[in-house]
Amino acid sequence: MSPIRSVTGMNDLLPPATTTWSSLERLAEDLAGRRGYWRIVTPIVESTELFARGVGAGTDVVEKEMYTFEDGGGHSLTLRPEATASVVRAYFEGGLHDGPQPVRLHYIGPMFRRDRPQAGRYRQFFQFGVEAIGESAPEVDVEVIELAYAWLRKAGAPGISLQVNSIGDEVCRPAYREVLRAHFRPHLDQMCADCRRRFEVNPLRLLDCKKPACAPFQAGAPAPVEHLCEPCRVHHEAVLAGLRALGLEFQQNPRLVRGLDYYTRTAFEIWSVDLEGAQNALGGGGRYDGLAKELGFADTPGMGFAMGIDRLYLALRRAGHSDLPPRPDVFVIPLAAGSAIAGQGIAARLREVELDTVLSTGARSLRSHMRAAERSGAPCVVILGEDEIAAGEATVKNMADGGQSRVRLDALVAAAQAIQGQADHVRQAQRGADVGAEELDPGTPRRKAG
Ligand code: AMP
């Protein structure tokens, strides 16, 4: 029988990569929380209709990339390809629309799209996203963009570039669509099949097609910002002024339209210039004032983003970031027969002072236990041999210099803390040279003195 393998495009995340991954998630939660974006968790599976209406029929995501299946009751369900529609549904279903507005929410979790897998594009991937629902003021757009930018910058993302645009609303977009169609119509037969198909349904998408054949016709296309109605223009100017006031550098990108139908006004992406080609977007977002109504709820504005954690991780790795291997502080070896329980007790005391402690297991030779200790990377090893147990002591070994001494059990915690403190110091100094080092090492809460 051949061994079972994982599903194409769905990756395991293994240590030590998960240490960096967890740091990125903690950083996201921390920054979001400090701005009042509380965590929301919605189901991974939703009614297919939620995405068909909320993401938009006619988008690649809905047309080609959803994992859809029937449950027992003949109800069509889908693994979520993104989370905004789910969050908006939950906002109404959970009654959050009744309280003070806007409601600020953040999420972290897996999304599923049956796209062609390649570097930076997977079938299960992770997003950190936020949604500010119930407020249409431009300062909300600025706040959301600043949060995305802060996360990437603090994580140490290399060469990030903020791209901003406005794509208007249901007042000015219909006329703009006609202007666009008039521009592209004469060239349609030379453009790709996707563009020909989108010409009627969603002509804005012709602006961001990445196929070389379509590039010459995009160059002179009319920009959406030149066709905004007065309220959209005022909103857009306020967003740009807000970004400038915060000192955020950005580029106005008239071809940025986003792939999803429900966006109005502000659209933005953040690119990493170090990631190549179409996969250079670390994330993006925008205003979706039309979404709630599209889903059958009261007309309610919203603004949010989704950042790709996989992409950020890839960008960090390419820029030379190395994962910090998970490592306990103390490795305890209950060597004497029957000392396993004593070992547990000692480990419990060490953990009480926040020393991460791992116990060696099994009846093995000291050599074999020590090999396991070395592999664990712990800077401090505690050995409970026959003699030590008889004397109410333990041997404490400093793995950095090989020095060891016998200490009484009541002095053990202090001895282990001293060794761990030295090791932490060395580690911090080493990490100083690493990409995004300080920000990515919130780790386990570092110990308090004493
Ligand atoms: P979207 O929801 O399409 O606007 O995507 C927002 C961000 O999620 C992108 O910029 C990527 O960082 C990430 N992302 C989207 N699709 C994938 C995918 N298939 N694999 C990995 N990351 C993805």
Residues whose N, C-alpha, C, O or C-beta is under 5 A from the ligand:
A	BS01	AMP	E82 R113 D115 G120 R121 Y122 F125 A281 L282 G283 G284 A306 M307 G308 D310 R311
